Amino acid sequence: MDSIEKIHENKAAEGYFATINSDLVSQIPYQPGKILDVGCATGNLGQEVIDKKHPEIYEGIEVVPSVAKIAKKYLSKVYVGQAEEWLSKLKTGYYDWVILADSLEHTVDPWSILKEVNRILKEDGHIIVSLPNVRNLGVITEVLVKGTWNYKEMGILDKGHLRFFTRKNILKMLSDYGFETELIYSNPRNKWKKMKGRLIARVISLLIGKPSDYEEFITVQWRIVAKKIKDV
């Protein structure tokens, strides 16, 4: 087992893989066809989608064998291993939806991931992406005020995160790999959206001359729905 899998294997014992973004389910239509969940964890999100939306199939990719074993109880099929390894083996133009919920930031090569996701999606297929926002007040204050970049067990600086994204560069990445963003919104559950955080964010956005960037500073996680508009 390589070092990436070891990091995640250690997290499995802590219940790390049992958490899900339930509100992502609302972005999936009823009877959405074939779904692939990249980083499906224990299959909790998949169970909810299956129960509420009734997809034709719901498959997953999961890097931690012990976690994948749990997901196999609920999903149509689970591919065990790294996403980079499995995506290249899947059928071209097969899936209607691909879910990348808190997974791109854990991958070595998110660019190749998006390229392969584009390939396996049908024409006009969709992706759902959720990922942490590194342009957040918590990270900014740690770097600028404390002069540190401390990895943690969970959160934006999760020790399992290999890549980091801002709103601007994830939207550009999606565009570069043939996707048109239909919806982007901020995870509403975080301490920075309280009064103090909003005030600090407003001051920073004004100081840098970009008032419209205000929301980025109080966003912990971006959630995105995008449509495939061309092959790459």
C-alpha positions as CSV (number, residue, x, y, z in Angstrom):
1,M,0.0,0.0,0.0
2,D,1.5,3.4,-1.0
3,S,1.7,6.4,1.3
4,I,-1.5,8.0,-0.1
5,E,-3.6,4.9,0.7
6,K,-1.9,4.7,4.2
7,I,-3.1,8.2,5.0
8,H,-6.6,7.4,4.2
9,E,-6.5,3.9,5.8
10,N,-5.6,5.6,9.1
11,K,-8.6,7.9,8.7
12,A,-11.0,5.1,8.1
13,A,-10.7,4.0,11.7
14,E,-11.9,7.4,12.8
15,G,-15.2,7.4,11.0
16,Y,-13.9,9.9,8.5
17,F,-15.5,8.2,5.6
18,A,-19.0,8.1,7.1
19,T,-19.7,11.9,6.7
20,I,-21.6,13.0,3.6
21,N,-22.9,16.2,1.9
22,S,-26.6,15.3,1.9
23,D,-27.6,18.5,0.2
24,L,-25.8,17.3,-2.9
25,V,-28.7,14.9,-3.4
26,S,-31.0,17.7,-4.2
27,Q,-28.9,18.6,-7.2
28,I,-29.6,15.2,-8.8
29,P,-32.8,14.8,-10.8
30,Y,-35.2,11.9,-10.3
31,Q,-34.2,8.8,-12.3
32,P,-30.8,10.3,-13.4
33,G,-29.6,7.3,-15.3
34,K,-26.1,5.9,-14.6
35,I,-24.0,7.5,-11.8
36,L,-20.4,7.1,-10.9
37,D,-19.3,8.3,-7.5
38,V,-15.5,9.0,-7.4
39,G,-14.5,8.6,-3.8
40,C,-17.7,6.9,-2.7
41,A,-16.4,6.2,0.8
42,T,-18.8,3.9,2.7
43,G,-21.6,4.5,0.2
44,N,-23.7,6.7,2.5
45,L,-24.3,9.4,-0.2
46,G,-25.0,6.6,-2.7
47,Q,-27.6,5.1,-0.4
48,E,-29.4,8.4,-0.1
49,V,-29.3,9.0,-3.9
50,I,-30.6,5.5,-4.6
51,D,-33.4,5.8,-2.1
52,K,-34.6,9.2,-3.2
53,K,-33.6,9.5,-6.9
54,H,-33.7,5.9,-8.2
55,P,-30.8,5.9,-10.6
56,E,-30.4,3.0,-13.2
57,I,-27.0,2.1,-11.6
58,Y,-24.9,3.8,-8.9
59,E,-21.2,2.7,-9.1
60,G,-18.3,4.0,-7.0
61,I,-14.5,4.2,-6.8
62,E,-12.9,4.0,-3.4
63,V,-9.2,3.8,-2.5
64,V,-9.4,2.2,0.9
65,P,-10.3,-1.5,0.7
66,S,-12.0,-1.7,4.2
67,V,-14.1,1.3,3.3
68,A,-14.9,0.0,-0.2
69,K,-16.1,-3.3,1.4
70,I,-18.8,-1.4,3.2
71,A,-19.9,0.5,0.1
72,K,-20.2,-2.8,-1.8
73,K,-23.2,-3.6,0.3
74,Y,-25.2,-0.7,-1.1
75,L,-23.9,0.3,-4.5
76,S,-24.2,-1.5,-7.9
77,K,-20.4,-1.9,-8.1
78,V,-17.3,-0.5,-6.4
79,Y,-13.9,-0.3,-8.0
80,V,-11.2,-0.5,-5.3
81,G,-8.1,1.6,-5.9
82,Q,-7.0,5.1,-7.0
83,A,-9.3,7.0,-9.3
84,E,-6.5,7.7,-11.7
85,E,-6.1,3.9,-12.1
86,W,-9.8,3.0,-12.7
87,L,-11.2,5.9,-14.7
88,S,-9.0,5.1,-17.7
89,K,-10.6,1.6,-17.8
90,L,-14.2,2.6,-17.8
91,K,-16.4,2.9,-20.9
92,T,-16.4,6.1,-23.0
93,G,-19.8,7.9,-23.0
94,Y,-21.3,5.6,-20.4
95,Y,-22.4,7.7,-17.4
96,D,-25.0,10.4,-17.1
97,W,-23.6,11.8,-13.9
98,V,-20.2,11.7,-12.1
99,I,-20.0,12.8,-8.5
100,L,-16.7,14.2,-7.2
101,A,-17.7,15.0,-3.6
102,D,-14.7,15.9,-1.6
103,S,-12.4,13.8,-3.8
104,L,-10.5,15.9,-6.3
105,E,-8.4,17.5,-3.6
106,H,-7.2,14.0,-2.5
107,T,-5.9,13.0,-6.0
108,V,-2.4,13.2,-7.3
109,D,-3.5,14.4,-10.8
110,P,-6.9,16.1,-10.7
111,W,-6.3,17.3,-14.3
112,S,-6.3,13.7,-15.7
113,I,-9.3,12.9,-13.5
114,L,-11.3,15.7,-15.1
115,K,-10.1,14.6,-18.6
116,E,-11.2,11.0,-18.0
117,V,-14.5,12.1,-16.4
118,N,-15.2,14.1,-19.5
119,R,-14.5,11.0,-21.6
120,I,-16.8,8.6,-19.7
121,L,-19.7,11.0,-19.5
122,K,-22.4,10.9,-22.1
123,E,-23.0,14.0,-24.3
124,D,-24.7,16.6,-22.0
125,G,-23.7,14.5,-19.0
126,H,-23.2,16.3,-15.6
127,I,-20.8,16.4,-12.8
128,I,-21.2,17.4,-9.2
129,V,-18.1,18.7,-7.4
130,S,-17.6,19.7,-3.8
131,L,-14.1,20.8,-2.6
132,P,-12.5,23.0,0.0
133,N,-11.8,26.7,-0.6
134,V,-8.2,27.5,0.2
135,R,-9.0,31.3,-0.1
136,N,-10.8,31.1,3.3
137,L,-10.2,33.4,6.3
138,G,-9.0,30.5,8.4
139,V,-6.2,29.7,6.0
140,I,-5.4,33.3,5.2
141,T,-5.0,34.3,8.9
142,E,-2.9,31.2,9.6
143,V,-0.5,32.0,6.8
144,L,-0.4,35.8,7.2
145,V,-0.7,36.2,10.9
146,K,0.8,33.0,12.3
147,G,3.1,32.2,9.5
148,T,2.2,28.6,9.5
149,W,0.6,26.0,7.3
150,N,-0.5,23.3,9.7
151,Y,-2.1,20.2,8.3
152,K,-5.1,18.9,10.4
153,E,-7.2,15.8,10.8
154,M,-10.1,17.4,9.0
155,G,-11.0,20.7,7.2
156,I,-9.4,22.7,4.4
157,L,-5.8,21.7,5.5
158,D,-6.7,18.1,6.0
159,K,-3.5,16.0,5.9
160,G,-5.0,13.9,3.1
161,H,-5.4,16.9,0.8
162,L,-2.8,16.9,-2.0
163,R,-4.3,19.7,-4.1
164,F,-5.8,23.1,-3.2
165,F,-8.4,25.2,-5.0
166,T,-9.9,28.6,-5.1
167,R,-13.2,29.5,-6.8
168,K,-11.5,31.0,-9.8
169,N,-9.1,28.1,-10.6
170,I,-11.6,25.3,-10.1
171,L,-14.0,27.1,-12.5
172,K,-11.1,27.5,-15.0
173,M,-10.2,23.9,-14.7
174,L,-13.7,22.8,-15.4
175,S,-13.9,25.0,-18.4
176,D,-10.5,23.8,-19.7
177,Y,-11.8,20.2,-19.5
178,G,-15.0,20.7,-21.4
179,F,-17.5,21.6,-18.7
180,E,-19.9,24.6,-18.3
181,T,-20.7,25.5,-14.7
182,E,-24.5,25.7,-14.2
183,L,-24.4,26.3,-10.4
184,I,-21.8,27.2,-7.8
185,Y,-22.7,27.8,-4.2
186,S,-21.1,28.0,-0.8
187,N,-21.5,25.5,2.0
188,P,-23.5,27.5,4.5
189,R,-22.3,25.7,7.6
190,N,-19.2,27.3,8.9
191,K,-18.1,29.8,11.6
192,W,-16.8,32.4,9.2
193,K,-20.4,33.3,8.1
194,K,-21.1,34.6,11.6
195,M,-20.9,38.4,12.2
196,K,-17.2,38.6,13.0
197,G,-16.2,36.6,10.0
198,R,-18.5,38.6,7.7
199,L,-17.0,41.8,9.0
200,I,-13.4,40.7,8.5
201,A,-14.2,39.4,5.0
202,R,-15.9,42.7,4.0
203,V,-12.9,44.7,5.2
204,I,-10.4,42.5,3.3
205,S,-12.5,42.6,0.1
206,L,-12.6,46.4,0.3
207,L,-8.9,46.8,1.0
208,I,-7.9,44.8,-2.0
209,G,-10.4,46.7,-4.2
210,K,-12.6,43.6,-5.0
211,P,-15.8,43.9,-3.0
212,S,-17.4,41.0,-5.0
213,D,-14.8,38.6,-3.6
214,Y,-16.3,39.0,-0.1
215,E,-18.1,35.6,-0.1
216,E,-14.9,33.7,-1.0
217,F,-13.3,34.6,2.3
218,I,-16.1,33.2,4.3
219,T,-16.5,30.1,2.2
220,V,-15.1,26.8,3.5
221,Q,-16.3,24.6,0.6
222,W,-17.6,25.2,-2.9
223,R,-20.3,23.0,-4.4
224,I,-20.6,22.9,-8.2
225,V,-22.9,21.5,-10.8
226,A,-21.5,21.5,-14.3
227,K,-22.5,20.1,-17.7
228,K,-20.2,18.5,-20.3
229,I,-20.4,20.7,-23.4
230,K,-17.5,19.3,-25.5
231,D,-15.0,16.4,-25.7
232,V,-11.4,17.0,-24.7
